[in-house]
């Protein structure tokens, strides 16, 4: 028969031994028929009493083949990504209650309390409290209640932490103690180790002598481990430090350092992050060692000294900050003096970003970007995810929303740095100094609705930098655009009818320099135009329910707006809209507010959808065409072309199908009235249940003057698991027009709970390169990333690269690591 004790001195001793805090209670003993339970009773039933050595670790490391230990509190614990998972008697989610609020239950085969001598608990001793647990064969406290001694397979458990020792000695007054011949497990950090002696030197500091530390499975030969003369774990700082340290990969020592610092939780601290190394054909061997600086709770920095053998030494850095009342931001950049492969020029870049949510209604952000040359990012940015923008943005924005219902507004100042000095001024973007945008929408979404849009901006270019021939077409000035629309939204389950009436106005005022440079008279110093417009959007929906749900939706869209001469109006920021199915049902031929369209056309479309009984859209097909009743006289170039005189467009077709839960296909095509194909694309996607993914796509655009540039490319990508946690990944982009590969990428990746490695090769052109130039060669790079998890930062650039090139990568990668 077991005995259950609510015994203050013993509970005080043991729980102080465990966590440095005492518990309350009173001297009393009662007989019961069974041991008291905890919240983890079901879990404890699946875990037998621990044994010394390897068996101790194996007892708490649950493999996925052990179905009885797969769940804790509804959470799946094991996966193929990790060969197993630690399960300690007390879950990390169960936090210890404060000592003055805690009650403890002590059970043992035998108990004796002697206020004038030693007090003893013996035989399967279990001291249980919410969030804490101790087991031992025997526990003794001296009569002064100063020294406690626990013997025989002593186990201490608290919030995901578990330690076992042959013997524990503890001073209750100084809260210091020692564990001899000990083993320990940390469930959250997936870490474990052994120590000749573990000493608790203070409430939150543990020192281990002749100890090991690893986050690998507890095999006889783990993937990696630290062997140290001394390991100190400090819960106050969240860091571990080692002295006399050797790093072993398998059983081979690969690194010896006198001192090492690593995290034991997710807090930030100063230290060396994962180094990167690789090789490129235009830079040679590269090595970077990032150093993280935890400067304060609200700001930090990272400095990365880099060495590029064919270029020289380089320094990169970033600084992050968080203010209490003024938002957060980041400053980053790099500097390489006298680049040996770039005519000994200094190479540098600088970036700044600040975001501030002032209150519920107002927010603001500031952005600044600078680079010394157009090749900087492709030559020196070792982040494979980066791309080279021709124009680097510099802007300040003030935003308003969530205040007056239906009102949104933005005030911004924006300018750009054009990286390529050979780009003519006429092709460079205007600065907006400033621009004010406003949108107000009110009324009933199912009835009468009205909307107001305003776009006011001062567009500026340096006329003095323009040559005489282009200055006349590149004026600066203030443009005021205002539009007011009233619509009625009539919708029911089987139809919709939306008539809309609007009126738009543009007023442009040229600035003094433009007036002087172009010798404008007083009547030409400003231009103005006002155009009313009427649109009607209507459609029907027919449904047929049965084995499949089928819908057919015919749609008609009509737009009319009279012609108003805009021959002398400037084009500050507008472009021609692309050709696609949705564009058939829009009255706007241009993106931007520099022109008011003349319209008199009707678009007809028909959509069909077929859904199966599990909700997959097996077929989605749309076909449409526009018919023009008048020529279009308003263009961006002020000179209508042949397409503006055609009486109709060609058909535009869009097809998509979810062939299964894993496989889908999408195709689009648009023809012109002369039956020439203007553009087409075709894409196939497959995502498997085992972490495999395959994509292939073809994209084509016909060269149409002043409308769209020629584009003819094939892209393909894949992710294929090969064995255990190994997988290969690839991406290719081939330019069929120029018969050149814009980019090739092939990588191999391994991930586990313990360590990870990625090696990839990449061949690619700078985004601004002319691939037809014989002197322009692709850049080739081989990069490697190795991460011993639990020892520092994690930097998976291969994953970052694929994220922006492979559709569905994030989803498949998440299922891969959590499977």
JOURBEL-V141577 format. One record per residue. N is the residue number from 1. RES is the residue in one small letter. PHI is phi in radians with two decimals (NA if undefined). PSI is psi in degrees with one decimal (* if undefined). OMEGA is omega in whole degrees, 0 to 359 (* if undefined). Layout:
N;RES;PHI;PSI;OMEGA  N;RES;PHI;PSI;OMEGA
//
This chain:
1;x;NA;133.4;178  2;x;-1.38;159.6;175  3;x;-2.14;136.9;180  4;x;-1.97;129.7;184  5;x;-2.13;135.1;164  6;x;-1.81;93.0;198  7;x;-2.22;106.3;188  8;x;-1.04;-54.8;185  9;x;-1.05;-42.7;182  10;x;-1.20;-44.5;179  11;x;-1.08;-42.1;179  12;x;-1.01;-45.2;183  13;x;-1.11;-48.9;188  14;x;-1.27;-41.7;181  15;x;-1.28;-28.5;172  16;x;-1.16;-38.0;176  17;x;-1.03;-37.8;183  18;x;-1.36;-49.2;192  19;x;-2.30;4.9;177  20;x;1.36;14.7;178  21;x;-2.32;149.6;183  22;x;-1.65;169.5;176  23;x;-2.21;158.5;181  24;x;-1.80;158.2;179  25;x;3.04;-164.3;178  26;x;-2.65;157.3;183  27;x;-1.27;119.9;182  28;x;-2.92;149.4;174  29;x;-2.46;141.3;178  30;x;-2.44;154.0;176  31;x;-1.61;136.3;176  32;x;-2.36;166.4;184  33;x;-1.60;-15.3;182  34;x;-2.63;162.1;179  35;x;-1.24;140.1;179  36;x;-1.15;156.8;184  37;x;-1.84;166.9;174  38;x;-2.23;-178.4;178  39;x;-1.14;-15.2;183  40;x;-1.88;25.9;184  41;x;-1.03;-44.1;182  42;x;-1.11;-38.2;178  43;x;-1.14;-43.1;182  44;x;-1.12;-27.8;180  45;x;-1.19;-23.6;180  46;x;-1.56;-7.3;183  47;x;-2.04;120.0;181  48;x;-1.39;171.1;176  49;x;-1.02;137.1;184  50;x;-1.28;156.0;178  51;x;-2.12;158.9;181  52;x;-1.09;161.6;171  53;x;1.18;-144.1;185  54;x;-1.02;-34.0;182  55;x;-1.11;-29.6;178  56;x;-1.07;-47.6;180  57;x;-1.18;-44.5;182  58;x;-1.06;-30.0;183  59;x;-1.17;-29.3;184  60;x;-1.91;3.7;177  61;x;-1.86;105.9;190  62;x;-1.66;123.4;177  63;x;-1.45;157.6;182  64;x;-1.14;-14.1;179  65;x;-1.45;2.7;179  66;x;-1.82;85.9;188  67;x;-1.12;-23.3;183  68;x;-1.26;-11.6;182  69;x;-2.14;27.4;182  70;x;-1.43;-20.7;186  71;x;-2.11;140.8;167  72;x;-2.49;119.4;182  73;x;0.94;38.1;178  74;x;1.35;7.6;184  75;x;-1.88;130.8;179  76;x;-1.34;127.4;191  77;x;-1.73;-28.9;187  78;x;-2.00;157.2;179  79;x;-2.73;168.9;176  80;x;-1.27;-26.6;178  81;x;-1.06;-43.3;171  82;x;-1.83;135.4;181  83;x;-1.17;-16.6;177  84;x;-2.98;-173.8;181  85;x;-2.52;142.4;175  86;x;-1.29;138.5;174  87;x;-2.29;104.7;179  88;x;-1.60;159.0;184  89;x;-1.03;-30.3;179  90;x;-2.02;119.8;184  91;x;-1.11;147.1;175  92;x;-1.04;-23.0;181  93;x;-1.36;-14.8;179  94;x;-1.66;102.3;182  95;x;-1.54;139.5;180  96;x;-1.06;140.1;176  97;x;-1.39;156.6;177  98;x;-0.99;146.9;186  99;x;-1.05;-37.7;183  100;x;-1.31;-6.6;178  101;x;-1.94;-1.5;188  102;x;-1.55;149.2;169  103;x;-2.15;143.3;185  104;x;-2.11;152.5;175  105;x;-2.16;125.6;182  106;x;-2.03;126.7;177  107;x;-2.17;146.8;179  108;x;-2.87;161.2;174  109;x;-1.23;-29.9;183  110;x;-2.58;139.8;177  111;x;-2.49;140.9;180  112;x;-2.49;126.6;178  113;x;-2.02;121.9;180  114;x;-2.24;105.8;181  115;x;-1.12;-16.8;180  116;x;-1.83;5.0;180  117;x;-2.66;-158.8;180  118;x;-1.31;140.6;173  119;x;-1.79;139.2;189  120;x;-2.35;136.4;164  121;x;-2.08;136.8;187  122;x;-2.59;141.9;176  123;x;1.52;99.1;177  124;x;0.89;50.5;181  125;x;-1.21;130.4;176  126;x;-2.34;118.2;175  127;x;-1.95;117.5;190  128;x;-2.15;135.7;176  129;x;-2.63;151.2;182  130;x;-0.99;116.8;180  131;x;1.57;-3.0;181  132;x;-2.47;151.7;178  133;x;-2.80;137.8;176  134;x;-2.33;137.0;174  135;x;-2.18;146.2;177  136;x;-2.88;160.9;173  137;x;-1.37;-33.5;183  138;x;-2.72;139.1;177  139;x;-2.28;131.1;181  140;x;-2.28;136.0;175  141;x;-2.17;134.4;182  142;x;-1.26;170.7;186  143;x;-1.19;-22.2;178  144;x;-1.43;-4.8;183  145;x;0.95;38.4;179  146;x;-1.88;-41.6;184  147;x;-1.98;133.2;177  148;x;-2.09;145.3;180  149;x;-2.40;125.3;176  150;x;-2.05;136.9;186  151;x;-2.32;152.2;171  152;x;1.39;95.6;177  153;x;0.80;56.5;181  154;x;-1.35;128.1;177  155;x;-2.16;133.3;176  156;x;-2.10;128.6;182  157;x;-2.28;137.2;177  158;x;-2.83;120.6;170  159;x;0.78;56.6;176  160;x;1.48;2.4;178  161;x;-1.95;139.3;180  162;x;-2.51;133.2;177  163;x;-2.35;144.8;176  164;x;-2.29;141.7;182  165;x;-2.60;158.9;175  166;x;-1.26;-33.6;186  167;x;-2.72;144.2;177  168;x;-2.26;130.9;172  169;x;-2.04;136.2;187  170;x;-2.54;136.8;176  171;x;-1.72;114.0;186  172;x;-1.22;-28.0;183  173;x;-1.37;-43.2;181  174;x;-1.57;-8.9;181  175;x;0.97;42.4;176  176;x;-2.17;148.6;181  177;x;-2.88;173.5;182  178;x;-2.36;143.3;173  179;x;-2.07;130.6;182  180;x;-1.87;142.9;178  181;x;0.90;65.6;193  182;x;-1.97;156.8;173  183;x;-2.22;148.4;181  184;x;-2.50;155.0;180  185;x;-2.42;137.8;172  186;x;-2.13;110.8;186  187;x;-1.18;-45.6;184  188;x;-1.17;-41.1;180  189;x;-1.44;-4.3;182  190;x;0.97;37.8;186  191;x;-2.04;157.5;177  192;x;-2.75;167.6;179  193;x;-3.14;-177.2;179  194;x;-2.34;158.2;180  195;x;-2.65;141.6;175  196;x;-1.17;-35.8;177  197;x;-2.64;135.9;174  198;x;-2.04;121.3;181  199;x;-2.02;128.2;174  200;x;-1.59;103.2;186  201;x;-1.53;-18.2;175  202;x;-2.76;-175.0;186  203;x;-1.05;-36.0;186  204;x;-2.18;17.9;181  205;x;-2.20;127.5;177  206;x;-2.14;132.7;179  207;x;-2.04;128.2;180  208;x;-2.02;132.5;179  209;x;-1.84;141.8;180  210;x;0.85;62.7;192  211;x;-2.13;163.5;174  212;x;-2.15;158.6;178  213;x;-2.60;133.5;178  214;x;-2.76;152.4;173  215;x;-1.89;11.4;179  216;x;-1.48;163.5;174  217;x;-1.01;152.7;187  218;x;-1.38;56.9;178  219;x;-1.42;170.5;177  220;x;-1.14;-29.1;179  221;x;-2.29;85.6;183  222;x;-1.16;161.2;180  223;x;-1.02;-42.5;174  224;x;-2.66;158.3;175  225;x;-2.78;156.4;172  226;x;-1.77;129.8;172  227;x;-1.99;121.0;186  228;x;-2.37;149.6;173  229;x;-1.14;-34.7;180  230;x;-2.61;135.6;174  231;x;-2.19;126.7;178  232;x;-1.99;125.4;178  233;x;-1.91;117.0;185  234;x;-2.00;107.2;180  235;x;-1.24;-22.0;177  236;x;-1.16;-42.2;182  237;x;-1.65;-17.3;183  238;x;1.29;22.9;183  239;x;-2.22;154.7;170  240;x;-2.02;141.2;177  241;x;-2.20;146.1;180  242;x;-2.24;154.0;176  243;x;-2.33;144.2;184  244;x;1.04;56.4;193  245;x;-1.83;140.7;170  246;x;-2.23;135.9;176  247;x;-1.74;123.9;180  248;x;-1.88;134.1;167  249;x;-1.91;117.2;195  250;x;1.00;-124.8;180  251;x;-1.86;14.2;184  252;x;-1.85;122.7;175  253;x;-1.24;128.5;182  254;x;-2.04;-14.5;183  255;x;-2.72;135.1;177  256;x;-2.22;125.4;180  257;x;-2.35;145.6;180  258;x;-1.27;-22.5;184  259;x;-2.60;139.8;179  260;x;-2.57;146.8;183  261;x;-2.25;131.7;183  262;x;-2.55;158.8;183  263;x;-1.42;147.8;171  264;x;-2.06;0.7;171  265;x;-2.64;-166.4;186  266;x;-1.63;14.6;178  267;x;-1.33;151.4;180  268;x;-1.42;145.7;176  269;x;-2.77;158.0;180  270;x;-1.15;136.8;179  271;x;2.99;175.9;180  272;x;-1.55;129.1;177  273;x;-1.59;-177.7;184  274;x;-1.10;120.5;177  275;x;-1.18;158.3;175  276;x;-2.19;145.2;177  277;x;-2.60;156.1;182  278;x;-3.11;-168.1;182  279;x;-2.54;135.3;174  280;x;-2.24;153.5;183  281;x;-1.25;-21.4;181  282;x;-1.90;2.5;179  283;x;-2.26;-19.1;182  284;x;1.46;-151.8;181  285;x;-1.31;134.7;179  286;x;-2.12;141.6;175  287;x;-2.49;128.8;178  288;x;-2.29;135.8;180  289;x;-2.19;96.4;180  290;x;-1.29;136.4;178  291;x;-2.04;119.1;181  292;x;-1.59;133.5;181  293;x;-2.06;109.9;177  294;x;-1.52;86.7;189  295;x;-1.34;-35.2;181  296;x;-2.88;166.5;179  297;x;-1.04;-25.9;185  298;x;-1.96;7.9;172  299;x;-2.75;151.0;180  300;x;-2.63;176.1;182  301;x;-2.62;157.6;173  302;x;-2.33;124.3;175  303;x;-1.93;132.2;182  304;x;-2.20;96.1;170  305;x;-1.21;131.3;179  306;x;-2.20;147.3;173  307;x;-2.18;123.4;178  308;x;-2.05;113.0;194  309;x;-1.01;-38.7;183  310;x;-1.57;-2.1;182  311;x;-2.10;-41.6;180  312;x;2.23;-174.6;180  313;x;-1.33;150.9;183  314;x;-2.54;150.5;177  315;x;-2.21;128.2;174  316;x;-2.08;152.7;180  317;x;-2.72;156.8;174  318;x;-2.52;148.4;181  319;x;-2.34;125.4;179  320;x;-2.02;146.2;180  321;x;-2.56;154.4;177  322;x;-2.40;119.9;180  323;x;-1.72;161.9;181  324;x;-1.30;-37.9;187  325;x;-2.21;-3.1;188  326;x;-2.23;24.0;172  327;x;1.56;-162.4;184  328;x;-2.44;161.8;181  329;x;-2.89;179.8;181  330;x;-2.61;141.0;176  331;x;-2.20;127.5;181  332;x;-2.59;159.4;181  333;x;3.10;-174.9;181  334;x;-2.68;161.7;181  335;x;-2.60;127.0;175  336;x;-2.23;109.7;181  337;x;-1.39;138.8;172  338;x;0.87;65.9;180  339;x;-1.11;116.2;183  340;x;-1.15;-22.9;180  341;x;-1.75;10.8;182  342;x;-2.43;50.3;178  343;x;0.98;33.6;178  344;x;1.01;25.5;177  345;x;-1.43;149.8;173  346;x;-1.31;134.2;179  347;x;-1.99;134.8;183  348;x;-2.79;156.8;172  349;x;-2.59;158.8;181  350;x;-2.62;136.0;182  351;x;-2.44;144.1;179  352;x;-2.49;135.5;179  353;x;-2.48;128.8;179  354;x;-2.36;131.8;178  355;x;-2.18;136.5;183  356;x;-2.48;113.9;173  357;x;-1.53;97.0;188  358;x;-1.14;-47.6;175  359;x;-2.75;-165.2;183  360;x;-1.15;-24.3;184  361;x;-1.74;-36.9;189  362;x;-1.95;139.6;172  363;x;-2.48;157.6;180  364;x;-2.52;153.8;175  365;x;-2.58;152.2;182  366;x;-2.28;133.3;182  367;x;-2.37;135.5;177  368;x;-2.46;134.6;179  369;x;-2.40;139.6;179  370;x;-2.57;140.6;172  371;x;-2.48;147.6;185  372;x;-1.30;-25.2;183  373;x;-2.79;166.7;184  374;x;-1.28;-15.8;181  375;x;-1.70;0.6;187  376;x;-1.02;-49.5;187  377;x;-1.21;-38.7;180  378;x;-1.28;-30.4;181  379;x;-1.45;-39.1;195  380;x;-2.12;-19.4;180  381;x;-1.38;108.7;183  382;x;-1.43;6.2;171  383;x;-1.44;109.2;185  384;x;-1.17;-8.1;181  385;x;-1.48;-10.7;185  386;x;-1.36;157.8;175  387;x;-2.38;162.3;182  388;x;-1.73;115.4;173  389;x;-1.57;138.0;179  390;x;-1.14;-37.1;182  391;x;-2.10;118.6;179  392;x;-1.55;131.6;188  393;x;-1.49;143.9;172  394;x;-2.39;119.4;189  395;x;-2.72;155.0;168  396;x;-2.24;134.4;183  397;x;-2.29;143.4;172  398;x;-2.19;121.1;187  399;x;-2.01;147.2;177  400;x;-2.33;130.5;172  401;x;-2.91;172.9;179  402;x;1.16;19.4;177  403;x;-1.89;-97.9;174  404;x;-1.15;124.2;182  405;x;-0.96;129.0;177  406;x;1.50;-2.2;185  407;x;-1.86;129.4;173  408;x;-2.31;142.1;181  409;x;-2.59;154.1;178  410;x;-2.56;134.0;172  411;x;-2.05;126.9;182  412;x;-2.53;154.1;171  413;x;-2.11;128.8;188  414;x;-2.49;135.8;176  415;x;-2.50;171.0;184  416;x;-2.42;149.1;168  417;x;-1.80;118.7;177  418;x;-1.51;118.3;188  419;x;-1.28;-35.5;183  420;x;-1.57;111.9;182  421;x;-1.18;-15.1;181  422;x;-1.42;-10.0;177  423;x;-1.21;125.0;181  424;x;-1.13;152.4;182  425;x;-1.02;-31.3;183  426;x;-1.17;-22.2;181  427;x;-1.71;3.0;180  428;x;-1.59;150.1;183  429;x;-1.26;153.6;175  430;x;-1.29;150.2;167  431;x;-1.49;146.6;177  432;x;-1.92;110.5;191  433;x;-2.30;72.4;358  434;x;-1.85;-164.1;174  435;x;-2.39;137.0;179  436;x;-2.17;123.2;181  437;x;-2.03;137.3;181  438;x;-2.48;136.9;175  439;x;-2.38;128.1;177  440;x;-2.28;124.1;181  441;x;-2.28;130.5;182  442;x;-2.56;168.9;180  443;x;1.94;-159.3;187  444;x;-1.88;126.2;178  445;x;-1.12;-20.4;178  446;x;-1.95;24.2;181  447;x;-2.86;-138.2;183  448;x;-1.26;130.1;182  449;x;-2.44;143.6;178  450;x;-2.33;152.9;187  451;x;-2.55;142.8;177  452;x;-2.25;131.3;177  453;x;-2.19;138.7;178  454;x;-2.41;138.0;178  455;x;-2.43;104.6;181  456;x;-2.05;126.9;184  457;x;-2.66;149.4;170  458;x;-1.81;113.8;182  459;x;-1.71;128.6;188  460;x;-2.26;132.2;167  461;x;-2.30;152.0;181  462;x;-1.41;100.2;183  463;x;-1.11;-32.4;181  464;x;-1.09;-23.5;180  465;x;-1.52;-6.3;182  466;x;-1.59;148.5;175  467;x;-1.35;167.0;188  468;x;-1.10;-33.6;184  469;x;-1.27;-26.9;184  470;x;-1.76;-11.1;185  471;x;-1.14;-31.1;182  472;x;-1.20;-23.7;181  473;x;-1.77;4.5;182  474;x;-2.19;62.2;181  475;x;-1.36;163.7;171  476;x;-2.02;152.3;180  477;x;2.97;-177.5;181  478;x;-1.82;129.1;178  479;x;-2.01;128.6;177  480;x;-1.98;117.1;178  481;x;-2.04;128.9;178  482;x;-2.40;139.0;180  483;x;-2.46;134.7;176  484;x;-2.19;129.9;183  485;x;-2.33;144.8;174  486;x;-2.21;128.9;180  487;x;-2.37;158.8;175  488;x;-2.13;118.4;181  489;x;-1.64;101.1;175  490;x;-1.82;117.1;182  491;x;-2.41;141.0;169  492;x;-2.50;177.4;185  493;x;-1.04;-20.6;185  494;x;-2.07;0.2;181  495;x;-2.83;167.4;171  496;x;-2.62;145.3;176  497;x;-2.45;122.6;184  498;x;-2.30;92.8;171  499;x;-1.44;146.6;180  500;x;-2.53;137.5;174  501;x;-2.13;132.9;181  502;x;-2.48;160.9;173  503;x;-2.43;132.2;182  504;x;-2.20;149.7;183  505;x;-2.44;138.5;174  506;x;-2.19;126.9;173  507;x;-2.12;125.6;180  508;x;-2.12;129.5;180  509;x;-2.11;114.4;181  510;x;-1.29;144.1;181  511;x;-1.39;174.7;187  512;x;-1.10;-40.0;181  513;x;-1.14;-38.5;179  514;x;-1.16;-42.5;179  515;x;-1.05;-43.9;181  516;x;-1.24;-41.3;183  517;x;-1.19;-32.7;183  518;x;-1.81;5.6;178  519;x;0.91;49.4;181  520;x;-1.40;140.8;174  521;x;-1.48;175.0;186  522;x;-1.08;-31.3;181  523;x;-1.32;-18.1;182  524;x;-1.78;2.2;182  525;x;-1.23;-14.4;177  526;x;-2.58;153.5;177  527;x;-2.32;151.6;184  528;x;-2.57;148.8;177  529;x;-2.66;142.1;177  530;x;-2.32;131.2;183  531;x;-2.38;124.8;171  532;x;-1.49;160.6;181  533;x;-2.64;146.0;176  534;x;-2.22;133.4;175  535;x;-2.31;152.1;176  536;x;-2.42;120.1;180  537;x;-2.03;122.5;184  538;x;-2.50;150.3;179  539;x;-2.85;163.7;178  540;x;-2.17;153.4;177  541;x;-2.23;119.8;178  542;x;-1.94;131.5;181  543;x;-2.11;145.4;173  544;x;-2.35;118.2;183  545;x;-1.79;142.7;180  546;x;-3.12;-135.9;174  547;x;-1.05;-35.6;175  548;x;-2.17;149.6;173  549;x;-1.61;121.8;182  550;x;-2.07;138.5;177  551;x;-2.29;140.4;173  552;x;-2.20;127.9;183  553;x;-2.23;99.3;170  554;x;-1.35;145.4;183  555;x;-2.48;141.8;177  556;x;-2.29;138.7;180  557;x;-2.38;126.6;179  558;x;-2.15;139.8;178  559;x;-2.40;137.5;176  560;x;-2.39;130.1;173  561;x;-2.58;130.4;183  562;x;-1.25;158.9;178  563;x;-1.38;134.1;171  564;x;-2.30;128.7;185  565;x;-1.05;127.3;178  566;x;-2.31;35.3;187  567;x;-1.06;-37.9;185  568;x;-1.77;14.3;180  569;x;-1.42;136.7;180  570;x;-1.32;161.3;173  571;x;-1.99;103.2;182  572;x;-1.50;-45.4;186  573;x;-2.63;25.8;184  574;x;-1.77;153.8;178  575;x;-2.49;159.9;179  576;x;-1.32;136.1;180  577;x;-1.19;147.3;180  578;x;-1.31;163.6;181  579;x;-1.60;122.7;175  580;x;-2.83;174.5;185  581;x;-1.10;-44.6;182  582;x;-1.13;-29.8;181  583;x;-1.16;-21.6;177  584;x;-1.05;-27.9;187  585;x;-1.90;32.0;176  586;x;-2.22;138.9;179  587;x;-1.43;-5.3;186  588;x;-1.71;117.2;177  589;x;-1.54;-11.0;185  590;x;-2.23;147.0;167  591;x;-1.60;122.4;182  592;x;2.10;176.4;188  593;x;-2.20;40.1;178  594;x;-1.76;-9.7;179  595;x;-2.40;147.4;171  596;x;-1.94;115.4;188  597;x;-1.16;150.0;165  598;x;-1.74;125.4;186  599;x;-2.28;144.0;167  600;x;-2.86;79.3;185  601;x;-2.54;161.9;177  602;x;-2.25;129.1;175  603;x;-1.95;135.9;177  604;x;-2.10;137.4;180  605;x;-2.50;157.1;179  606;x;-2.47;126.9;180  607;x;-2.09;143.7;180  608;x;-2.35;134.6;178  609;x;-2.31;144.6;177  610;x;-2.33;119.2;181  611;x;-1.93;138.8;176  612;x;-1.55;-174.8;187  613;x;-1.31;-7.8;176  614;x;-1.88;8.5;174  615;x;1.62;2.5;178  616;x;-1.31;135.0;177  617;x;-1.50;91.4;186  618;x;-1.14;-34.8;179  619;x;-2.44;133.5;169  620;x;-2.39;115.8;184  621;x;-2.31;137.8;178  622;x;-2.42;141.3;176  623;x;-2.45;139.2;182  624;x;-2.71;167.2;181  625;x;-2.80;148.4;178  626;x;-1.90;144.6;179  627;x;-2.18;125.4;185  628;x;-1.81;132.9;180  629;x;-1.70;-9.3;176  630;x;-2.54;155.6;173  631;x;-1.19;151.1;176  632;x;-1.58;119.1;185  633;x;-1.76;-17.9;180  634;x;-1.60;122.3;176  635;x;-2.40;166.2;178  636;x;-1.27;-29.6;183  637;x;-1.62;3.8;180  638;x;1.08;19.2;177  639;x;-2.57;103.7;182  640;x;-1.01;143.3;177  641;x;-1.87;-172.5;185  642;x;-1.10;-29.9;182  643;x;-1.24;-27.1;179  644;x;-1.31;-10.1;181  645;x;-1.83;-2.6;181  646;x;-1.32;147.5;183  647;x;-1.49;-7.7;180  648;x;-2.83;163.5;168  649;x;-1.58;171.8;168  650;x;-1.42;173.1;178  651;x;-1.19;147.4;176  652;x;-2.11;126.5;187  653;x;-2.14;138.0;176  654;x;-2.31;127.6;181  655;x;-2.28;141.0;176  656;x;-2.64;149.0;180  657;x;-2.66;131.0;167  658;x;-1.60;91.4;183  659;x;-1.13;-29.5;175  660;x;-2.75;-176.9;177  661;x;-1.16;-18.0;183  662;x;-1.91;-17.8;191  663;x;-2.19;130.6;178  664;x;-2.49;157.6;181  665;x;-2.43;143.2;180  666;x;-2.39;136.8;177  667;x;-2.53;140.6;178  668;x;-2.42;147.3;177  669;x;-2.71;145.1;179  670;x;-2.38;133.9;179  671;x;-1.98;156.4;173  672;x;-1.65;173.2;185  673;x;-1.16;-23.6;178  674;x;-1.52;11.4;177  675;x;1.32;5.8;172  676;x;-1.30;141.4;179  677;x;-1.40;117.5;182  678;x;-1.40;-38.1;178  679;x;-2.88;155.3;179  680;x;-2.76;151.8;174  681;x;-2.61;153.9;182  682;x;-2.55;128.0;183  683;x;-2.40;138.6;176  684;x;-2.11;135.7;179  685;x;-2.27;134.5;174  686;x;-2.40;125.7;175  687;x;-2.15;118.7;183  688;x;-1.54;171.5;181  689;x;-1.48;-9.1;182  690;x;-1.89;20.5;179  691;x;1.55;11.0;179  692;x;-1.68;147.5;184  693;x;-2.60;137.9;178  694;x;-2.43;131.4;177  695;x;-2.31;142.7;171  696;x;-2.56;141.1;182  697;x;-2.61;151.4;177  698;x;-2.28;132.3;184  699;x;-2.32;130.7;182  700;x;-2.42;137.7;171  701;x;-2.39;136.9;178  702;x;-1.42;144.4;177  703;x;-1.29;113.5;178  704;x;-2.14;116.5;186  705;x;-0.95;131.1;178  706;x;1.13;10.8;182  707;x;-2.20;-51.2;179  708;x;-2.74;150.2;179  709;x;-1.57;158.9;180  710;x;-1.23;142.8;183  711;x;-2.70;123.4;182  712;x;-2.57;95.3;187  713;x;-2.45;153.7;174  714;x;-2.09;135.6;176  715;x;-2.22;148.4;178  716;x;-2.65;149.3;179  717;x;-2.69;158.3;180  718;x;-2.74;155.2;169  719;x;-2.34;124.3;184  720;x;-2.34;110.9;171  721;x;-1.09;141.1;182  722;x;-2.06;-40.2;181  723;x;-2.87;128.7;181  724;x;0.90;-119.8;182  725;x;-1.74;15.8;177  726;x;-1.57;145.1;175  727;x;-2.68;154.2;175  728;x;-1.97;149.3;184  729;x;-2.38;147.2;179  730;x;-2.66;157.1;178  731;x;-2.65;140.6;178  732;x;-2.49;142.3;175  733;x;-2.33;116.4;185  734;x;-2.06;127.5;180  735;x;-1.58;103.3;183  736;x;-1.30;-24.7;180  737;x;-1.18;-40.4;181  738;x;-1.81;1.7;180  739;x;0.91;52.2;180  740;x;-2.55;146.2;177  741;x;-1.45;115.1;177  742;x;-1.22;-32.0;181  743;x;-2.80;136.7;168  744;x;-2.19;141.5;177  745;x;-2.52;132.7;175  746;x;-2.48;128.2;183  747;x;-2.48;159.8;174  748;x;-2.19;140.9;187  749;x;-2.45;139.6;173  750;x;-2.30;132.8;179  751;x;-2.36;137.6;172  752;x;-2.58;179.0;176  753;x;-1.15;-19.4;191  754;x;-1.72;-46.0;183  755;x;-2.72;165.6;179  756;x;-2.57;151.9;178  757;x;-2.55;140.2;175  758;x;-2.37;131.8;175  759;x;-2.29;127.6;181  760;x;-2.54;149.0;174  761;x;-2.00;145.8;185  762;x;-2.53;135.4;173  763;x;-2.20;125.9;186  764;x;-2.78;161.2;175  765;x;-1.80;149.7;170  766;x;-1.03;143.7;181  767;x;-1.04;-23.0;182  768;x;-1.75;2.4;183  769;x;-1.29;144.0;170  770;x;-1.59;105.9;186  771;x;-1.22;-13.9;179  772;x;-1.49;-6.9;178  773;x;-1.38;122.1;183  774;x;-1.10;-24.2;181  775;x;-1.47;-9.1;181  776;x;-1.62;118.0;180  777;x;-1.95;149.3;177  778;x;-1.19;150.8;175  779;x;-1.54;134.6;180  780;x;-2.13;136.1;184  781;x;-2.48;144.3;170  782;x;-2.15;121.4;183  783;x;-2.19;150.5;179  784;x;-2.36;143.4;177  785;x;-2.33;128.6;178  786;x;-2.22;133.8;181  787;x;-2.37;121.8;172  788;x;-1.70;102.9;191  789;x;-1.20;134.1;184  790;x;1.77;-5.7;180  791;x;-1.90;-8.1;181  792;x;3.00;-163.0;184  793;x;-1.22;158.7;180  794;x;-2.02;129.4;186  795;x;-2.40;89.9;183  796;x;-1.71;86.8;182  797;x;-1.29;-28.8;177  798;x;-1.08;-44.1;178  799;x;-1.09;-39.9;179  800;x;-1.13;-38.9;179  801;x;-1.13;-46.8;183  802;x;-1.23;-27.6;181  803;x;-1.01;-36.6;182  804;x;-1.65;3.4;181  805;x;-2.14;-19.8;183  806;x;-2.03;114.5;178  807;x;-1.13;127.6;180  808;x;1.55;6.6;183  809;x;-1.09;-43.9;182  810;x;-1.04;-43.8;182  811;x;-1.15;-45.9;182  812;x;-1.23;-32.6;179  813;x;-1.21;-37.0;178  814;x;-1.15;-43.5;179  815;x;-1.18;-29.3;179  816;x;-1.19;-45.7;183  817;x;-1.37;-15.9;181  818;x;-1.94;6.9;185  819;x;-1.23;*;*
//
